[in-house]
Amino acid sequence: MRRLLLPGLLLLATGCHHHKPVSTVQPEAINIEAPARQVDSLWRATMQSVRMGQWARVSTSLERLALEFPPGDARTVQARFYLGEAYLARGDQLAASREFRRVSDETPNDVLAPLGLLRAGDAFAELWRKPELDPTYAQTALSTYQELVNRYPASDAAARARQQIDYLQSRFAYKQYRAALYYYRLKAYDSAILYLKDVVATYPRAEIAPVALLKLIEAYNKLGYAEDVKETCGYLRRFHPNAPGVAEACPLEGAGPS
């Protein structure tokens, strides 16, 4: 920290009832270049730590630099982004998401703003490790990716976000399909049908969609819903004609299985 010197002391002397002239000690000149050089040196060392993946050192250095950067320093946005990367690498996804969001929310016109949103979404997605867990974080990740696509549609980050959206939706579909199987095993076919129809309607492009359609046909057959079987077979042949099991479940001669 830079310190200001105290003002010079007024030296007063008395003698023979006469005052001597007042002498003022001038403060030493403050060298503002040294702190700036120190900040530059620490920044260069921190970027080297980033390249080497020394994330514990990175987070410590960037937290210090955040206090040292002068107002308006262009490196502040980069520092915030790399601090998010450091938190993410160390497993603190929520802290990472906060730093990434600040990059986008506080500096929306910066070149790093789209990437900040992408990485915020990634941080939330990491918190949903298994489909059977509460999907709240995954839903937040999905909405973050969709926000990125809406705000920066032509960015490279948006292209990556679209891939992540497809991936998350496939996992949501699989979660719904597992719930359907649970009810199917209990022979609660009507409940299974509700989940299976939701998979197909909500996630039609998911890899599990044709599998869900085949299981839906099985459930309809269990209940004797011939018209529903016929309709579902038509949909299956139209949109997933080459899916394994289609010919057996929906032979061309009829609507039901052979």
Beta strands, then each sheet from edge to edge (+ up, - down):
strand 1: 14-15
strand 2: 18-19
sheet 1: 1+ 2-
end
